[in-house]
């Protein structure tokens, strides 16, 4: 993985020193809150409902054990002993004191981390496939490209005050695990007709109050043209993007209002002007970065104990059935550690759990960890012979829930328990759904099903692309939850359809139960997933289950 250079170290330390002086001026009253706000946002510090919140970047979701232990130390020393992993592959601390934040940033810098550009109208943390470098289906590891983009975009003088925030995602696999089509720019590694690698470039995706699936602006972009082409896109957006209305300021609106053909023409013109300015320096840098992402030295060993443990222990078998993914190296697997124990807060990990994960990565995982956009933690390189020990350790730490991809593996934003923008709670709804289906002992029978919950229209919980999406809103002071159906975040991405009127908080779990019951009743067989059944049947049987009183009224 990438390690800071002397330049990186000096740059981050200087930013921390600047912010320390700004905090001191805020505390002594030299800066008003209005004056301080843009300064703190540039350093990932928000003011939430009850306290400040520090959002720390985990670029392309990659960590080592030392960094994870430092996150645990920060949680203990300056917060309340836990952190919240987000859909942007970040970690958030919800209770820091303002005077402590510079010390937190210094502690992050000690292990090559920072909070720069995790907020504000700039290019945010670059995200990537959480199985990158391990998945058997990928064309190439996308993380060197993501690191190149991170370096190019950090403190870019032209892009610090864009019309609105800007998000880039990269995947190296044809199976999209990075939600690229719902980003301002999505990059999918592809090969052309002669086998040369490059990128399919997607632009104008995004969720929020105007959800849109991105459009392909380039079918194939050679690797050497990547940075000038990205710069061309962001430059055109910076000129055309609206600044009169923040709700219409994202690039998706710019592309929609301009039209993809006109937008593409402007980008191509700008690209031709910029192309020569890069002169190959970015490719030299990329070559150096790639050396940092060399694959570990995978070992060769038998794993009869893995098969024996599966036969002997039903709980271990269930865990390996749901929480493992195929690895490109023989004898290895990718382990997803669920942060969704039934009834727990999705995405939260205690400092003790972080240390357990760090120890496992160091001992059994070639010292690598990943954070997924689905708010789980990944051990990307685990040999099957080590899995019984890994599982036993996870179980002791409360981290062995066998539910990855199932109905209780819910994405949920912090909602009104923390967020100043939220209009309804997300966390209690996620907890109640997970607990209810655990009581029913149905989730393994239901099979793959993505529920995503947002506590406001900003859609931080990605509800638009959930197989079942739940959006919490305020209706005359009462929390009300709308349901969307048929969303998809993968390479076949689509925005879910709103099912109908919303439900009060005390009715949303029974509504989901009826919805799932309709799926089980109408699916062709146990192999047909919820999404496949919805696409085959259409919304009618699901709406009938959600709103039985309407069916009764229509029949009368």
N, C-alpha and C positions, 0 to 999 in steps of 0.2 A: 504494500500500500504506500501511498505518497507520504513523504516526510518533509517537513518544512526546510527550506533552504535558509541561508543567512538573511537573504532579502525578505522572505516571508516572516521570519522571526522579528526582524527590525521593524517591518511594516506594522505588524500586529501590536508590538509593544508600544510603538508610537501612538497608535489609535487608542490604546488603553490609557496611556498617559494623558492624552487630550481629553478623553472622557472623564478621567478622574478630576481634572481641573474644572470641567463643566459641572460635574456633580457638586463639587465644593461650592461653586458659585450659585448653584440652585439652592443648596442648603442654607447658605448665608444670606440669601435673598437678592443677590446681584442679578440673578436671572428669574424672570417670572415663569410660571408653568407654560404659558404660550410660547415664550422664547426657548424654553428648555425642550419642548415637545419634539421638534424636528431633530434635535441633537440626540435625544435618547432613542428615537426610532431608528436613527442611523446605526445604533449599536444594539438593536434588538430588544429594547426595553419598552414595555407597554405599561399603561396604567389601567388595570382591570377593575372589576366591581369592588373588590375588598383590599387589594394590594397591588404592588407592581408585579409584573411577570417578565421574566427574562427568557427569551427564545434563543437557544443555542443551535448553531448550524452543525449538522452532521453531513458534510458534503457527500452526495451520492450514497448516503446511508452507511458508510464504511467506518468501522471503529476497530481499534485493537484493545487488548486487555488493559493496558495502562490507561488509556483514555476512558474506558468504562469505569475503572476504579476511581478515576478523578471525578467523573460525574457523580459517583456515589459519595465521595468525600464532600463535594460541593453541596449535595442534597442534605448531608448531615450537618455541615458546619454553618451554612447560611440559609437553609430552607427548613422544611419539615420532614426530612428523611425520605423523600420520594421525588421522582420526576415523572413527567407525562410525555410519552413519545407520540408524535403527531403524524398526520397524513402527508406532511412535507419532509419526512425523515429527519425532523428536528427533535430536540428535547426541550420542554418548557419547565421552568421552575416558577411555581405560582405564588410564593410567599417571601421573596427577598426584600430586605430593607434597602432603601436607596443608598445609604452610606456604605453598604457592603458590596454593591454591584461592581465597582472597580476591582475589588479584591477577587471577586468571582471571575472576572474577565482575565485577571492576571493568572489565576489558577488554571483557567482554560488554556491560556497561551503557554503555560508550562508543558502542556502535552500536545501542542500543535492544534489547538482548537480556538474558535472565536464565535462571536455573535454578529459579525458584520453582515449587513444586507439581509438580515432575516426579517426585516420590516422596511416600510417606506416604499415610495414609488420608484423602485429600482429593480434590477435583475436579482431575484431572490435565490435561495439555496438551490443549486442544480441537483435534480433528483435522477435516480436511475433504477433499473431493474435490481431488486434486492437479491436475486440469485446470480448476479453478474460475476463472471469469472469461474463459476461453478456449474452452471446449467449445461446439460448436454445438448440443448437445442440452439444454443447461441452461435451466431456467426463469428463474433469477437467480443471480448470484454469491453463494455462501453465506458468503464470508469476512467481510463486515460483521457478519453474525449471529454467526459464530464469535468475532469480536473482542468483540462485546457480551457474549457469554457469558464470555469470558476475563476481562473487566473485572469483571463481576458476581461471578464465582467466586473471584477472587484475594483471598486473605485474608478471605474471607467468615467472619464470627465464628461462625456456627452450624455451618459445614461444614469446620472444620479437623481434627476428630477423628471422622470418620464410622466406622461399623462396619468398613469396608474401603475400599480405593481405588475411585475412581469415574471412569468414562470416558465422554465425550460426543463423538459424531461428527455432522457435518452434511454433507448433499449438496444441491445445487441441481438435480440431474438425475434423470430417471426411471431412468437407467442408473447403478446404485449402484457408484461407485468408492471409497467411503469405508467399506465394511464396516459400515454402520449397524446391521444386524440382529444383530451380535455385540458391541454396546456396551451399557453400562448404560442409556444413553439414546441413541437414534438419531433424528435429525431429517431428514426428507425434505421438501423444498419441493414443494408441490403447489398446484393451483388448484381452487377449488370450482366448482360448476355455473354460476356467473355470471362466472367468470374471475378472481376475487379470490385473491391469493396468500396462502398460509398454510403450515402444517406438518402432515404426518403424524407423530405422535409414537409411537416404539417404545420399549418399556421391558423390562428384564430379560434382555437378551442378554449373552453372555459365553462365553469358552472355558475354559481351565483344566481342573481335574479333574472338573468337572461342566459340560460344554458345553451351552449352550442357545441357541436362536434367539429373539430378542426378540419380544414380542407387541405388537400395536397397542393403545395405550391411548386414543388420540384419532385418529379418521380425519382430522379437520380442525380445526386450532387457528389462530385468527386471529393474525397477526403481533404485534398489540399485546398479546396475552395470553401471549407466549412466556415472559418472565422470571418472572412470577408462577406460571405453570404448572410451569416447571422447579423453582422454589423449593418448590412444593407437593410435587412428586415426591420431591425430596431430603429435605424435612422429614419426610415420612411414612416414608421409608426410614430416616432417622436415628433415629426413634422405634421402628420395628418391627424393624430389622435386628439380627441376632444378634451378640452380643459374647462369647458363651461358647465359640465355636468358629470360628477364623478361616477354616476351610475351608468354612464354611456362612454366611459373613458378607456375601457379595456380594448385591446387590439381586436378582439372578436367583433366589437361594434364597428371599429374602423374598417375591417375587412368586409363586413356585411354591408355597410353603407357605401363603401367605395366600389365593391364588387371584386371578386377574386381575380378576374382577368386584368382589371385596371391596376389593382394592387400588385399583382405579379409583374406587370410591365414596369411599374415604378421601381420595384425591388431589383429587377434585372438591370435597369439603367443605372441604379445606384451601385449595384454589384460590379458592373464593368468599370466604374470610376474607382472603386475601392480596391479591386483585385490586385492591381500592381503595387499598391502601397505595402502589402504584407511581405512580399519578396521571399517567401519561404521560411522566414524566421519562426513562424508559428509551427511549421512542420518539424523544424529542428528541435523546438521546445517539446513538441509532442513525442518525438523519438526519445528524448531524455525522460519524460514522464512515464512512457511505456515501460521503461526499465524498472520503475518502482512497482509495477503491477505484474511482475513475473509470477507465474504460478508456483505454489509451494512444491516442495519435493514430496510428492505423494508416495506413500509406502505400499508395499505389496504384502498382504497377509491374508490368511484364511479367516473366515468368520462363521464357523460352525456354531460358536456360542450364541451368535445373534439368532440363528434359526432355532436353536434349542430354547432360548429365552422366549421366543415368540410362541412356541408350543407349550411351554410351562406356565406362562404368565399372561392371562387374558388382558390385563390392564396394559402391559407392555405391548401386546399385539395390537390393541386398539390405538395406542399412541403411534406405533410405527405405520399403521394403516392410514392415519390421517395427517400426521405431522412430518412425514418424510417426503422428499422429492428426489427425482433422479439426478445423479451427479455425472459429470463427464468422465471422471476417473473410475476405473473398475474397482469395486469394493468399497467405494465411498458413497455417501448420501448427503443431502442437504437437510438440516434439521430446523424446522420452524418451531420456536418456543412461543407458545400462546401467552399473551398478556391479557387473556380473557377468561380467567377462571369464573365459573358460574357465580354471578352476583357481584363480581369485582368491577372496578372502574376500567373500561377499555383503555389500554395504552399506559396505565400507571405501573411503575415498578418501584419497589422500595430500594433503599440503598443496599440492604443485605442481598436482595435478589440481583442487583447489578453486580455485586462482588462475586456471587455464585456464577453468573454468566461469564464474567471476566476470567475466573478460575477455569471454567470449562473450556473456554476458547484457548487459553494458554496451554492447558494440559492435553486436550483432545482435538482442538480445532485449528491448528496451525496459526494461532493467535489472531484470528479474524472473527469479527462480528458484523452483522448488518442490521439496520433498522428498516423495516418495510413500511410502505405507505399504508399498509393495513394495520399498523400499530402493534406489530409483533417484532420479536428479535430473532435473527437467523444465525445459526452456526453453519456456515456454508461448506465447511470441509470436515466431515466427521467419518472416520472409518467404521464400517459396520461392526467390527469386532469390539469397538469401544462403546457402542450404543447402550448395552445394558448398564454400564457404569454411569454414562451420561444421564440415562433415564432415572436411575436411582437417586442421583444428586438433584435432578430437577424436581422429582417428586417430593423429596425432603424439603425443598425450598418453596413448594406450592406452585411450581412452574410446569407441571407435567399434564396439564389439561389436554385431553385428546379431542380437540374440536376445531382444528384449523380447516377453514373453508366451510364449516357447518353453520347452522343457524345461530349459535351462540358466539361465533367469531365475528362480533359486530364492530363495525367502525362507528365511532361516535365522537363528535366534537365535545369540548368541555361544557358548552351550553350555558344556561343561566346560573349554574353553580359558581362559575368563575367569570365568564366573558361579559364585558360591558355592552356588547352589540347584540347579545342573544335575546330572544323574545320568549323562549321556552326552555325547559330542561331537556337534556339529552341523556345524561348519565343514568338517572333513575329509570328511564324507559328501557335503555339497553339492559340494565341489571334485571328488571322485571321480566323482560322477554327471555333472557338467558336462563333465569331461574325457573320460569314456567316450563320451558321445554326440557330442562333437565329433570324436573318433576315428572313430566309426561314420558320421559325416556324414549323420545321420538327422534332426536336429531340425527342419529346414524341411519335410521330408516328414511328420513327426509333426504339425506344426502346433501350435495353441494348447494348452498343457498347463501347469497350475499345480502345481508341487511345492513343498510347504512343510514345513520341518523344525524340530522343537522338541527341545531337549536335556533337557527334563523335563516333568512333567505340567502345569506352569504355562502352557504353550502360547504362549510369546512369539513363536514362529515360525508361529502360526496354522495348525498342521497339521490341525486338525479341519475346516477349510474349504478345504483343498487338494483339487484333483482327485485327486492322490495325496498323502496326508499321511504323514509319517514322525515317529514319536515315539521318542526314545531313552530307555531305562530301564536301571537297574542290576539285573541278575539274578545274585545271589550274587557280586558283585564283577566281573561280566562285562557289558560293554555289549551291549544287546539292542535291536533296532529293530522296533517294531510298524508295520504299514502300515494306513492307512485309505483308503477308496476312495469317490469320488463326492461329496466335499464341494464347496461352492460358497459364495463370499463375496459374491455380487452381490445384486441385487434378488430373485433366486430362491434365496436362501440356504438351505443345508441342511448339517447335520453329516454328515461322512463316516462310513461304516460300517467297523468293524474287520474286516480280512480274515481274520485267524486268528493263529496263533502268530507271535512275532517272529523276527527273524533276527540272527545274530551280525554284528559289524561287517564281517567279510570276506565275508559272503554277501549284504549288502543291495544292492549295486550289481548283481550278477547277477540278483537277484530283480526289481529295477526293469526290467532289460533284458528279462526274460521277460514281465513285465507289459505293457510297451510292445509287445513282439512280438505278444502276444495281441490288443491293440488293432488293430495294423496288419493282422493276418490277418482280423479279424472286422468291421472297419468297412465300411459300405455303399459308401463312395467316399471320395475324398481330402477332400471337403468336410465329412465327419462328424467332429466333434471327439471327443477322448477322452471328455469328459463326456457328450456326446450319445450316444455308443456305449454307455457304461456305463448310462445311463438306459434305453436301448432294450433292451439285452441282459440287464441285471441282473448280479449279481456272479459267477455261476457260471463263465463262461469265464475270468475274470480270476483267480479263486481256483484254478482248475485249472492255470493257468500258474504261479502262485506256489508251489503245493504239488504238483508232479507226482508225488512219491512217494506222496501220499495217494491220488491217482487210480489209481496202479498197484496199491496195496494194496486199494482198493475193488474193482477189477476182478478181482483174484485171489480 
